[in-house]
């Protein structure tokens, strides 16, 4: 009985832990910025050989076939950016956008409190707490000289 109570307490405590923070990294040759939260997962990459930035947002449910995808940044530098050049993959669970420049996306992630990604009637909100230093690290990676 005591073991069962301890297991339940451990399960409840671990479910209250915060979601994984924003994390910048590198997967040769890509620069990466990733986040997992209650709404889903966000992964940005930069490939210097192309050069090309991508963002992929995966939620628990499927994204709708919508003519426009947008991200609204809420906080000190509010902004909404949109595109019609998004694609769905992973049976509609992942929405991706690729472009040669991501300045507005990176500024939005770095200088705001929340990002809301939306297409059609589907909207996923991502907490940007702790994102700023990781965005700065991602930016530094994207301008690092190639070996």
C-alpha positions in Angstrom: 0.0 0.0 0.0 2.8 2.4 0.9 4.6 1.7 -2.4 1.4 2.4 -4.3 0.9 5.7 -2.5 4.5 6.6 -3.2 4.0 5.8 -6.9 0.9 7.9 -7.1 2.7 10.8 -5.4 5.6 10.5 -7.8 3.3 10.4 -10.8 1.4 13.5 -9.6 4.6 15.4 -8.9 6.1 14.6 -12.3 3.0 15.7 -14.1 3.3 19.1 -12.4 6.9 19.6 -13.7 7.3 22.4 -16.3 7.5 21.5 -20.0 10.9 21.2 -21.5 12.4 24.7 -22.1 13.5 26.2 -25.3 16.8 24.6 -26.4 19.2 25.8 -29.1 21.6 23.3 -30.5 23.3 22.0 -33.6 23.0 18.8 -35.6 25.7 19.1 -38.2 25.2 21.0 -40.5 21.9 22.4 -39.0 21.4 24.9 -36.3 18.3 24.0 -34.2 15.9 25.6 -31.8 13.3 23.3 -30.1 10.5 23.4 -27.6 8.0 20.9 -26.3 5.0 22.1 -24.3 1.4 21.2 -23.6 0.3 22.5 -27.0 2.9 20.5 -28.9 6.4 20.7 -30.3 8.2 23.5 -32.2 11.4 22.9 -34.1 13.3 25.6 -36.1 16.3 24.7 -38.2 18.8 26.7 -40.3 20.7 24.9 -43.0 23.7 27.1 -44.1 24.3 25.1 -47.2 21.0 26.2 -48.8 20.7 28.7 -46.9 17.2 28.0 -45.5 15.3 28.3 -42.3 12.4 26.0 -41.4 9.8 25.9 -38.6 7.8 22.7 -37.9 4.9 22.8 -35.4 3.4 19.5 -34.3 0.3 19.3 -32.2 -1.6 16.4 -30.7 -4.3 16.8 -33.3 -4.2 17.4 -37.1 -3.9 20.8 -38.6 -6.7 21.8 -41.1 -6.2 22.3 -44.7 -6.2 26.1 -44.5 -5.2 28.8 -47.1 -3.2 30.8 -44.5 -0.9 29.9 -41.6 0.0 32.7 -39.1 1.9 33.2 -35.8 0.8 35.9 -33.5 3.4 37.0 -31.0 2.0 38.5 -27.8 4.2 40.6 -25.4 6.4 43.6 -25.6 6.9 43.5 -29.4 3.6 42.2 -30.6 3.4 41.1 -34.2 1.5 38.8 -36.5 3.1 37.1 -39.5 1.4 34.9 -42.0 2.1 32.9 -45.1 0.4 30.8 -47.7 3.5 28.7 -48.3 3.0 26.2 -45.5 2.8 22.4 -45.9 1.3 19.6 -43.8 3.1 16.3 -43.1 2.9 13.4 -40.7 -0.7 12.7 -41.6 -1.5 16.4 -41.0 -0.1 16.7 -37.5 3.0 18.7 -38.5 2.7 22.1 -40.2 6.0 23.4 -41.7 7.2 26.6 -43.4 10.5 27.2 -45.1 12.1 30.6 -46.1 15.4 32.2 -46.6 14.8 34.7 -43.8 13.3 34.3 -40.4 14.0 37.6 -38.7 10.4 38.3 -37.8 10.0 34.8 -36.4 13.2 35.0 -34.3 12.3 38.5 -33.1 8.8 37.3 -32.1 10.2 34.3 -30.2 12.9 36.4 -28.5 11.0 39.5 -27.4 7.5 38.3 -26.5 5.8 36.2 -23.9 3.5 33.9 -26.0 3.4 32.7 -29.6 0.1 31.5 -31.0 0.3 29.5 -34.2 -2.9 29.2 -36.1 -4.4 27.9 -39.3 -8.2 27.8 -39.9 -9.9 27.2 -36.6 -6.9 25.5 -35.0 -4.6 27.5 -32.7 -1.7 26.4 -30.5 -0.2 28.7 -27.9 3.5 28.3 -26.8 5.0 29.9 -23.7 8.1 31.9 -24.6 9.5 32.0 -21.1 13.3 31.3 -21.3 13.3 31.5 -25.1 15.3 34.7 -25.5 18.8 33.3 -24.6 18.2 30.2 -26.7 17.1 32.3 -29.7 20.3 34.4 -29.3 22.3 31.1 -29.3 20.4 30.0 -32.4 21.1 33.3 -34.1 24.8 33.0 -33.2 24.9 29.5 -34.7 23.4 30.7 -38.0 26.2 33.2 -38.5 29.0 31.0 -37.3 31.7 30.5 -40.0 31.7 27.1 -41.7 34.7 24.9 -41.1 
